[in-house]
Amino acid sequence: MVNILIIDDEEKLRALLKRIISLEGYKVSDIASISNARQLLGTQQIDIVLCDVKLPDGNGVDFTKEIKEKYPNIEVILLTAYGNIPDGVQAIKNGAFDYIVKGNDNDKIIPLLSRVSEKVMLQQRVDRLTKQLGNQFSFDIIIGDSPSFNSALQLAKKVAPTDTAVLLTGETGTGKEVFAQAVHYNSSRSDHPFVALNCSTFSKELLESELFGHKAGAFTGATKDKKGLVEEAKGGTLFLDEIGEMSPELQPKLLRLLENGTYMRVGDTKELKTNVRIITATNRNLQNDITAGHFRNDLYYRIAVFVIELPPLRERIKDIPDLAAHFLSVYAIKTNKNIRSISKDTLKALKQNEWKGNVRELKNIIERAVILEDSDILTIASLPFEMQQYHADNKNISSLHLANVEKLHIRKVLNYTNGNKAEAARLMDIGLATLYRKIEEYHLKY
């Protein structure tokens, strides 16, 4: 329900307006002075203020400015006995929704309130969604309690309130974008956009256009001006994933943006200025890229003011049960399945996996398993066959049985090389013919 406050020193008019507006289903309060209104606004939820211009202890036009500064979501409609253009112009400048004349415009009050109410309710929905979004990317919902992961989480919490550039490092699938979003939504920029771009998905020319925008005619197909993501993220955060893939020709332009906040659209000669926080991420060793001449040393030190390394999943095995339970809950709801828990054998199999794809791989495997599972417990039969087989081999292996140890090791290396037998043979320092013989001997399916 929308709450309305009427401020007018004419008691009969207040009573009349209150009655008319209440009959439309609004909750209405009324008061006679600005001083009393200040107290009421500080203690009650008010959405719309109907305020007289001339009051015993002040001017409604000036009070509108005060209201909008303290309570920007409150909408103000000013009422006056004698309308004049200067007052009306100043009222709108001060943030009033409208300025109407008493008596002559009484028939406009209800339709006007209906329009203002729509705006108020829309803003309330936006606020709720913003709050939900903030909760969605809160540090509190990031799952992980292993020492290495917790250390990274604490660093992210410390740097979030600042405007410092952050470099997130770690293997693919470790959650770098999740961390970037959490840093943004726990900063003073959270009311502004979070814009993400993967540098590895564009050519040099297209990446420059995506980042900085372009002028019409800058290149074939550029039929009109286009804003870049730097401009779209103004006031907020720009997350550049796979920063190590950025071409050396484009790196100086990013460096200029980081140093003084300026950039130019492709094909333009006019320098533009913006205010944006840069968070970058990479799964590469940028120091090696610097040595090889693929990445600028000065750019590295601009983006790596604060480095946070995210550990691979194989180094945080104790977090797997909680992560798996979370993904189970998400996908059980999405698929409308009543799967409440994960069996012990399934958890053991999950812990034994190498997780080359890290958390992203775990997420995908749980999604697949939920789709396949028919019972109310996630069983090992719903996991990929190679994980089931590896678990069975590992479970039955005898430390005195050399053949089982060898079979398990060969399977592990072949999984690591994605079935590349020549690479597996090289890693195990055996001949390729020997490997083929062992695969046939142990009935391995590769």
Protein Blocks (a to p, Z undefined) as FASTA:
>chain_A
ZZdddddfblklmmmmmmmmmmnopacdddfbfklmmmmmmmmccfbdcddfbdfkbcfk
lmmmmmmmmmmmbccddddfbdcfklmmmmmmnopabdcdehjlmmmmmmmmmmmmmmmm
mmmmmmmmmmmmmmmmgfklpgcjbfklmmmmmmmmmmmmpmbdcddeddehilpmmmmm
mmmmmcfklmpccddddfklpcfklmmmmmnopaehkaghiabccddfklmmgoiacdde
hkllpcfklmmmmmmmmmnopacdehiabdcddddddddddfbdfklmmmnopacfklmm
mmmmpacddddfklmmmlmmmmmmmmmmmmmmmnopacfbdcfklmmmmmmpgolnmmml
mmmmmmmmmmmpmbfbdcfklpcfklmmmmmmmmmpcfklmklmmmmmmmmmmmmnnopa
klmmmmnopafklmmmmmmmnopaZZ
